Every structure is written in structure tokens, then in C-alpha cells.
Amino acid sequence: MKLTSRARFSTICLHAGQEPDPSTGAIITPIYQTSTYVQEALGRHKGFEYARTQNPTRMALEGNVAAIEGGKAGFAFASGMAAIGAIATLLQAGDHVVVSDNTYGGTFRLFDKVLRRYQLSFTYVDTSDLAAVERAFTRQTRMLFVETPTNPVMRITDLRAAADLAHAHNIRMVVDNTFASPYVQRPIEFGADLVTHSTTKYLNGHSDSVGGVVVAVRDDDVEWLTFVQNAAGAILSPFDSWLVLRGTKTLPLRMQQHNANGMALAQFLAGHPKVRHVYYPGLPTHPQYELAKRQMRGFGGMIAFELGSLEAARRLLNAVRLYALAESLGGVESLISHPASMTHASVPPERRAAIGITDGLVRISVGIEDVDDIIADLDNALSAI
Ligand SMILES: Cc1ncc(COP(=O)(O)O)c(C=O)c1O
């Protein structure tokens, strides 16, 4: 193992989980595109039997992301939703989960439309309000599922206080860290038991792979997830594992640029007369600015802003040239979207209204282009409103 226990974040991103390939010395972990492995004799093999269970490329990524998040073990899945589905298998019929109220729409859909059929129940609360979280706990509550910052209105949950509260009630805290990325925040340091990512976003970072990971800390969770990843089988492919592994090598560099561009764009929007409100935790006007400074390193590349009407949002979205009108986030290129009709279309309108997702809300995933270009394009599009 090249890494010492004192290795710093960028070094961990580059090297953790990877050794030069033992058969050739290839510096980059190869794509082990195989379904099975030859056994030397009956009952004698190299620790690899079948590729759903073990694949060296996937295992390298799992070790890499576990180290990046500061956990004990990582598990890579075919999508972010498959990762969340695997976490849900830690629950049993009758269990109750408290969930951040503006969690990703697909997570809400999985919980509400699928898992409720298996006698699991969910209560959605504003997890930035810990008194509300505690009130939502019942004797059946087994999990607190937190997203911070939330998508798209950037509410922040105090990770340390939430973990302490969950543990005082003997409840696991899960954090979906997709939106921030582990460069910006590492929930396990604050007490989270499980961290999940859609690797589709910042971890891969190049908008060319769909995947998910879970990082666990507790031995019983590691044991169960090892079992269930193989038993249910929603594994990440070798090629996607390789792509994400390549992505994490540049995570710190990319995130520094996302952070810098995000801040500059948020400040530009905040000063623009046609923008009614900007949601960005790095602005001192954000209600949880102090908390964000405490638990985040930079404020990320996600920004939402209010234009007041569907018509204004439509004009802006049709006028931008550099920003691609697309769902998803966390890639090197800037994307723009309309949460009410795109990412959050599966959320019922009354719930959308309750969490501030209006028809005039626009979301940007700020890329790493030259900041002057992304500001100029938005400035030009705002003049079309
Ligand atoms: C915060 C968050 N969690 C989970 C997911 C689901 O990930 P995937 O699309 O890779 O299944 C997404 C996707 O947008 C997301 O934004």
C-alpha cells in the first residue's frame, strides 16, 4: 500500500484503492471485462470466482470511494437509485424512516411508490429543523435520511447535530452526499453511518456514466451490504467503475473550479435586477451561511434562482447558448434546468409548492468553463426576459 495513514485528500483521491496491475505493472487499474475466473483446482482460486461477486475494477473504485469519504468499505451499484435501494434493504417491514423533505424526486418516488408496498413508512420533514426531526421520530424509526444541501433550494442540515440526535435515539443516519461531493463535505466526519452518492454526478464528473455508491462505517452494515450487493446484484459494470475511478483522480481540481465558478455566478445573480432570489449557501444572505461555512469546504457548483414566473423561466432557458438545457448535475460542463417540469416533475404540485419549487425557479449546475463566459451567457439570456 503506497498511502500512509496521513495521506491528504487529493492524494487519497488519486491513489486509494489502486495498485499497479500485478500481472503487467499497468499503472491504471485495467477494465476487467470478464464474467468469471478460472479456478486452479477444485476449491482453489485467487479469491475471484464470479464477477457479480468480485471484480477488480469495481473493487478498486469501492476502496477508492470508501477512503475518499473516510468510511470502512464502499459498494458500487448500477445507479444512484440502486445504491439507495440497497440501503433500504437494511430496513424491515414495519420500520419507519425520517427523510429530508425536499429530497431528490427519484428518492421520493422510490420510497413513496415502491417501498411503501413493503410496509415501510416515511415521514418527510425539514431536516434543517432538528426539533421537527425529533418530533417525527416514532418507536419504529430506524433511519434518518438526509440530503444537504437540498436540491434545488439549498437548505442545509447540521450534520453533526443531526447525527447526535439520531444516535441518541439509536437510529442510523444516512447522508446522500451527491450534491456537495466529498471534497465539499464528508458526512462520516460528522457522525453519519452511511453515505451514498449518485456517481453519475461529481464523482465521475464527465457526464458519461450512470452509477451509485454506498460507503459504510459499521461492521454490521458492511457485512449486510456485501451480502446484498451480491444477492440482489445491481452492481456497477467494470467500464463504468473505470470511468468513475478516472473521475475521482481529478475530483479536488474540478471541485475547486466548481466552487469558484459557483460563487462568482451566485454573486452575479444576486446583483441582477431581474433575479428575485438566489439560493446558494455561499451568499451571506443564505439563512444558514454560518453553518455552511462550518461544515462545507467551499459551497459547491449548484445554484437555484427565482425569476417570478414560468414565462420568464422559459425565455431564459430558450436564450442561453453555453448552458445545456438538461437534467443531471456535477459534470464539467454547465447545465441549466427547470426543476418543476424536469427533475421534480414526479413530485406532486402541492409538495413542490411547500418546498419552494415554483414555476419560476431555475437551477444551474455550474461547470468549469471560464467564469467570464458563463456569466456573459447568463447576462445575455437575462436580457431576453
Ligand atoms: C441527490 C441525488 N441522489 C440520487 C440520485 C439518483 O442517482 P441516479 O440518477 O444515478 O440513479 C440523484 C440523481 O439525480 C440525485 O440528484
The ligand as a Gaussian input file, in Angstrom:
#p B3LYP/6-31G(d) Opt

LIG

0 1
 C      -29.188000      13.828000      -4.872000
 C      -29.403000      12.669000      -5.786000
 N      -29.443000      11.429000      -5.275000
 C      -29.642000      10.339000      -6.066000
 C      -29.838000      10.476000      -7.418000
 C      -30.092000       9.251000      -8.257000
 O      -28.974000       8.924000      -8.997000
 P      -29.007000       8.146000     -10.412000
 O      -29.652000       9.071000     -11.396000
 O      -27.558000       7.874000     -10.684000
 O      -29.809000       6.907000     -10.204000
 C      -29.786000      11.743000      -8.000000
 C      -29.986000      11.904000      -9.446000
 O      -30.176000      12.966000      -9.964000
 C      -29.570000      12.868000      -7.160000
 O      -29.537000      14.113000      -7.656000

